[in-house]
Amino acid sequence: MPGPKIDLAYVLTLPPEKAVAHFRRKGRRVSGDWHSMWKEAHATAFTVANCAKLDVLRDLQLGIRKMLREGRNERWFAETLEPLLRQKGWWGDREEVNPRTGEVMRVRQGSAWRLGLIARQNVQSAVNAGAWQEQFDNREDEPFLRYVSMDDARTRPAHRALHGRIFPFDDPFWQTHYPPNGWNCRCNVEGVSPARLRRNGWQAESSDGKMTTREITIRDRRTSEETIRTVTGYQYDKDNIFWTDAGFDYNPGAVSLADGILRERIRGLKDPALYEQARQAVNNSTARQEGFAAVVAQWQRDKAVRKRTAILGLMGWQELTIARAKGADAGGVIVFSDDRLRHAGRDVHHARGTAVPDAVHPQLAAIFARPEAVHWDAEHGNLIYVFPDPEAGWCRIMPVNLPGTDRRQQKKLGRHDGVASFYRVRRNELFNGRKLQKIR
């Protein structure tokens, strides 16, 4: 049974480039089941469950872009893509063996219904991400956001219960419940000015004390492996909680926007207090940490080096100002890259005992938020973040290389504010070959 059709006219209420730009910024990654790319990983990568061919993903992605750019509908998408997908063998069912149990199962590849789902979900996500960016730009004039459901026979009761509810733009509610909030969700959000709020007699509410979480078990159909995930809910009255569908409790526009504007806006922040507020919000975001973990775990699975990066977090104001004073063109945003991941796993590091376990790397965003010390290394012109290690007499360090004014050095490092690596050293060797000035 075909799902509800997205109202593409909604796209036309926005500058088209906002929605298109969000989708274009997404990379392409192959994945197994839908949950293998969790939450924010979907905001920065286009994926289709069980699609193992990058050229097929490219066809799907380009089709979505054209839908957004030209206002095409789902029927056009299906009719255009079906011949291409059939030609490439991504159509109908196929048999696949469960690597754990040996069970033979049927896996759905392409179908008209599935193409419709792909179109609806990705267009809706891109459109709402574009809307968030518009609302971010207009937040001074419209500092409130109002949740709007379609309010028809196909609207789920929980989604209808949020219709008309208004929260300040910076309320945590929008970080987890900005639509789409599930498969085939058609809800959207509109900005509200203080004058409109008064004119309509509306009241803004706060999510303070009403946000809650629960753990759910996700089962991979291919391997039967079970993974525990955390989902966020909003208690909208004393008896009811609105839970998003699994994997939807994040704001794709905020993630995409954050990655795009961090370098711009952070560099422009001159007030130490404001900068530190931004740093705390980014570094301590559990949703962002989960998104980072999903991205790095995917790198570990595919083992390829494609110069991909994921934002690790923001350096503190103290190290930022010191780095700039030393001549580094630091912007404050630190990234981890797939080539650094490959480097960390080299046999020589394992032989020396300096390698950290593979399971640690997806957790680097969470680890980075809590260093025990930060130093400036005058010998190498970089920052050294120090973290505890479970083994007595050892610590873990993260040297962060910063681009200076040398253009060749910037080209070598890439267009990043810093590229981090991570490994172990003995504490009594921390100062060997380094001239460390403690910052905090």
N, C-alpha and C positions, 0 to 999 in steps of 0.2 A: 504494500500500500504506500503510495508516494507520500512523503512528508510535506509539511506546509511550505509554501513558496515564500522566499524572502521578497520583501517589497523593495525592489531596486530603485524605486523613486526616492527612497530615503537617501540613497547615495547622492542624488542631485541637490540635496539640501546642504551639502558640504562642498568645499572646494575639492574636486575629484582627485587632485594630486595628493591630498592627505591620506585617503584610503589606499590609493595605488602605491604611494611611497611606503606605507607600512608593509604592504605585501611584498613589494620589490626588495625591501631590506631583508626579508627572510631568506636564509640560505636553503639548501635542500639537503635533507638527511634521510637515509633509509631507516625504517624501524619495523619491528614485528607488530605486536598488538598495540592498540592506541595508547596504552598506559606506559609503554616503554619510553615515551617522551613526555615527561610529567610537567604539567603546569607551565612555568615560564619558558621551558624549552620550546614549547609550541609558539611562543610569541616571537622567537627569533629564528625559527626554522620551519619550513613547510614540510609536513610529513603526511603520508597516507599509510595507515596500518597495513601490514603484510605486503607492502610494495617494495620489492627488492631491486628494482632497476632504476638507476638514476635518470636514464633518458625518459622513462615513463613519468617520473616525478617532474621532470622539466616540462613535458607536454602538459601535465595537469596544472603546474604552476603558471605557465604562460597563458593557458586558457582562463584561469581565474583572473589574471591581470587584465586580459582583454574584456572579461565580463565587467570588471570595475571601471575600466577606462571608457568603454563604449556603452555601458548600461545594458549589456546582453542578458538574456534570461537563461534559466536552467535548461530549457528545451534546446536552445542553441548550443549550450555547453555539451550536453549529452550527444546531440547529433554530430557535433564537430569532433568530439574526442573518441567516440566509439570506434570509427574506422581505424584511427591511429592505434588505439589500444589493442584492437583485434589483430592488427598486423604485427604488433610487437609481442603477442602472446599473453597479454595481461587482460584476459576476459574469461568469464565463467568460473567454474570451480576447478580446483586441482587437488590432488592428493599429496599429503605431506606426512612424514613420519615423525612422531613425537620422539625427540632424541633421548628422553629419559625412560619412557615406558615401551617404546617400540610400536605404539599404537598408530595405526593409519587413520588419518582424519582428513576431512574435506575442508579446504580453505577457500573462502570466497574472494575472488579477485575483482575484476571489473563487471559492472552491471548497470543498467539504466538507473535503478534505484540508488546504487552506491554513488554514481556520478552526481545524482541530485543532492545526496547528503554531503559529498565533498564540496560541491558548489555552495550550498546553503551555509555550511559551517564556516568555511573560509571567507566567504564574502561578508557574512555577518560579523565575524571577528575583525576583519580588516576595516569594515565600515565603522564599527564602534571604536576601534583603535584610532581611526581618523577623527571621530567625534571627540574622543578624550583629548587629543592634541589641540583641537579647536577650543575646547573648554579650558584647557590649561592656559592657552594664550589669553582667554577672556576672563580669567578667574577674578581679576580686580573688579570688573563691571558686573560679573555674575558669580558671586562667591558661593552660591548654593547650587546643588544638583538635584534634580527631581527624577525619580524612577518612573518609567512609563511602560506598562505592559500593553499588549494588544487588546486585552479584555474582550475576547470573543470565545466561541465554543471550544476552540482548540487550546486556549490558554490554561496552563496548569494552575490549580488553586493557590499553590505557594507563590507562584510568580504574580498572580492577581493580587495577593495579599500585600505585595510591596508596591502596587500601583499608587502613585501619588505621594509616596513618602519622600521627604526632603531631608538631605543631610548637607552640612558644610562641605565644600570641595575637598578639604583636607581631612575629612573624617575617615578613620580606618575602614569603615564599611565599604568604601569604593575600591579599596585595594583587594578585596576578596569577592565582592558581589557586583562589580561592574559587568553588565552583560556582554556576551552571552554567558548565561549561568547554567548551561546544559545543552545537550543535543537538541537541535531544532528550536532553541530559544530565540524568540523574535523581539524580546524587550529592548528598549533603548533608554537613553538618558538625555535630559535637556537641561541647559543652564537656566538659572533663575536669579534675577536681580533683586536687591532689597526692596525696590519699589514694587515689583510684581508680587513679591512675597506679602507685602502689606496690603496691596490692592485686592488680592484674592483671599485674604484672611488665612493664609497658610501658615503652618508652624514647622520650623525646622527641628529635627530631633537629633539626638546623639546616640551613637552605638556604644558608648561607654558602659561597660558592665554587661553588655548584651551579646558580645561575641563569644563563641565557644567552639571547641574542636572535638572531633572524635576520630578514632582510628578505624580504618576499613581494610579488609583483606582483598587484594587484587590477585587474580589467578591468571597466569600466562597460559593461554590455550595450547601453545606449541610445546612448552616444556613442563607444564603443570606446576611450575615454580610459583610460590605464593609470596607476595610482598606486602608489608604493612605500610599504608599511606595515611597521611593526616588530612582531613577535610574540615573546612571552617564553616560554621553556621551562624545565623543571626536570629536571636530570639525576639520575634516581633510582637508577641504577646505572652502572657504568663503560661500558656499551654502549648505554644507552637514555635518551632524553630524552622527557619528556611535553610535547608542544606542545598548547596549547589550540587550538580552532578559531579561525580568523582573526577578530579583533575581540572575542574573549571573554577576553582576558588582563587583566581588571580585576575589581575587587570592587564590584558595584553597591550592595551594602549599605553599604560603607565610603564610597563617593562620596556617596550619599544622606544617610547619617548625618553625614558630614563637613560637608556644606552646611547641614544642620539644626542641628548642635551647635556649629559653629565660633563662632557669635555667643554662644551660651550659655557654652560652656566657656572660650573664649579670654578673655571678659570676666572670668571667675572666677579666671583664673590670676594669682596675685600674686607668684610667684617668677620673677625675670627669667630665670634659667637654664632653667627648665622652659618658659617662654614661648618662648625662643629655640630650644629643641629642637623645639617644635611648629612654629614658623615655618619652620625649615629643612626639616622633613619635608614640609610642605605646599608651600612655594614651589619646592623642588627636585624634586618628584615629576614625572618625565617622563610618567607615565600621566595625571596631572591636566593637565599642559600640553597633551598631545595631545587630551584631552577638551575643554579650553577652546578649542583651535584648531578642533575640529570644530563646536562650537556657533557660534562667531563666523563661520566660513565659511558656515554655513547662513544666518545673518542676512544676510550679504552677497549670497547667492543670492536670498533671497525679498524683500529690500529693504523689508520692512514694518517699521514701528515699533510694537511692542506693549508697550513698557515691560518687556522681558525683561532679565534680568541674569545674568551669569556671574561666579563668584568668581575674581578675578584673583590674589589672594594675601593674605598677612598683612603688615602693616607691622611694622617693627622695634620692639623694646621702647622704645628711646630716643625715637623719634618718637611712639609711643603715649603715653608718660608726659608728654611736652612738650605734645602736643595737649590732653590732659586738663587739664594745669595752666593752659592758656590758655582753658579754659572749654568746649572741644568735648566732646560726648558720644560720644567715639570708642570703638568696640569692638574695633578692630584689623583687621577684615575689610574688604578693599577689593574692590569689584565694578566691572565694566565693563558698560555697558548698550547696547542697540540704538539708543537715541536719541543717545547719544554717538558711536556709530559713524556714524550718519547725519550728525551735526554735523561730524565730522572730514572728511567727504567733500564738503563744500560747495564750490562753485566759487570762492568768495572765498579760501579757504585755498590752493587750487591756484594761483590767480592771484598770490598773494603769495609763493608758494614755501614756505609753512609746512606744507603737508600732507605726511604720510608716505605712501609707496606703499600701495595697498590690501592687498598681500600681507603687510604688516607686522602688521596688526591681529590676525589669528589667532595670531600669535606673542607677543602681549603678556604672557601668563603666563610664558613662558620669559624674555622680556626683563626683566620686573619683578623677577625673582629676582636680577638683577645690576646694580643702579644704581651709577653712579660717584659720586653724591653725593645727599644728602637735605637739604632746607632747610625751615625754618618760615617762611612768608610772613606777617609781622605785618600787612602792609597789607590782605591779603584774608582772613586767618584760615584759611589752608589749608596743606597740605603740598605741596612741590614735589620730585618725584623727577627726577633728571637722568641722561641716558643719552648715550652717544656717537652721533654721526651720521657716515656715511661721508664726507660732504663737509667739507673743512677749514674751520674757522671757524664751524661750526654744531654745535648739540647738539639732542637731543630732550628734551622735558620732559613730565612727567605731573603736572598739578595735581590734587590729591585733595581734593575738597570734603567737609568733615566736618559732620555735623549738630550744631548747638549746642543750647542749651536752649530756643530759640524754636520753639514747636510749628508755626508756619506754615512756618518754614524746614525743619523735619523733614518736613512734609507735601509740600513742594515737592521735596525730595531723594528722598523715598521711604523705605521702611523698610530703609535700607542704612547701613552704617558709613561708606562713602565711595563716591563715584562719580568715576571717573577719566576724563579725556580725554587725548589724546596728540597732540602736534604738534612742529614744528621751530621753533627760534629761532636767531638769530645769537648766538654766545657773548658778544659785546660788548654785547648788548642784554638779557642774562639778568636784569640787575638793574633794568632800566627799569620804573618803576611798581611795583616790588616792594621790600619791606624784608625781606631774606633773612637768616635766622640759620642757619648751617650746623649740622646735627645729626650727620651722619656722612658 
